[in-house]
Amino acid sequence: MAKVLEFESDIEFVADINDAKDCLMSQDPPQENPNVLWFNIDIPKGHGLKAGDRVRVTVEKI
């Protein structure tokens, strides 16, 4: 696998999508700072994450 990108960020918001999954979001204003990356990732319930937790996001090409 080739790593494309890896960054760390705080979770800004956790959205309840349905009975099976939540959505983790961090949407800092990238227009004001082009170096800031944001994410919006659906994950299965039971993750234990909350707003303010710091996570690492990794994108790999497989």
C-alpha positions as CSV (number, residue, x, y, z in Angstrom):
1,M,0.0,0.0,0.0
2,A,1.2,3.5,-0.8
3,K,0.5,6.2,1.7
4,V,-1.0,9.2,0.0
5,L,-1.7,11.4,3.1
6,E,-1.6,11.4,6.9
7,F,-2.7,14.2,9.2
8,E,-3.9,14.7,12.8
9,S,-6.9,16.8,13.7
10,D,-9.5,17.3,16.4
11,I,-13.0,15.9,15.9
12,E,-15.3,19.0,15.7
13,F,-18.6,17.1,15.6
14,V,-20.0,13.6,15.8
15,A,-23.3,13.2,13.9
16,D,-25.8,10.4,14.5
17,I,-26.5,9.0,11.0
18,N,-28.7,5.9,11.8
19,D,-28.8,2.9,14.1
20,A,-25.6,1.5,12.7
21,K,-23.2,4.4,12.1
22,D,-22.1,7.9,13.1
23,C,-20.2,10.5,11.1
24,L,-17.0,12.1,12.5
25,M,-16.4,15.6,11.2
26,S,-13.8,18.3,11.2
27,Q,-14.5,21.2,8.9
28,D,-12.1,23.9,9.8
29,P,-12.3,26.9,7.4
30,P,-9.9,25.8,4.7
31,Q,-10.6,28.9,2.6
32,E,-8.9,31.0,5.3
33,N,-5.9,28.6,5.7
34,P,-5.2,26.4,2.7
35,N,-2.9,24.2,4.8
36,V,-5.8,23.0,7.0
37,L,-7.4,19.7,5.9
38,W,-10.9,18.5,7.0
39,F,-12.7,15.2,7.1
40,N,-16.2,13.7,7.1
41,I,-16.0,10.0,7.8
42,D,-18.8,7.5,8.6
43,I,-17.9,4.9,11.1
44,P,-19.8,2.1,12.9
45,K,-21.4,2.9,16.3
46,G,-19.6,1.9,19.4
47,H,-16.4,3.9,18.6
48,G,-16.4,5.9,21.8
49,L,-15.2,9.0,20.1
50,K,-16.5,12.5,20.9
51,A,-16.0,16.1,19.9
52,G,-12.6,17.4,20.9
53,D,-10.9,14.0,20.6
54,R,-7.7,14.1,18.5
55,V,-7.5,11.5,15.6
56,R,-5.1,10.6,12.9
57,V,-6.5,10.3,9.4
58,T,-4.5,8.1,6.9
59,V,-5.3,7.7,3.2
60,E,-3.6,4.8,1.4
61,K,-3.9,3.6,-2.2
62,I,-4.4,-0.2,-2.3
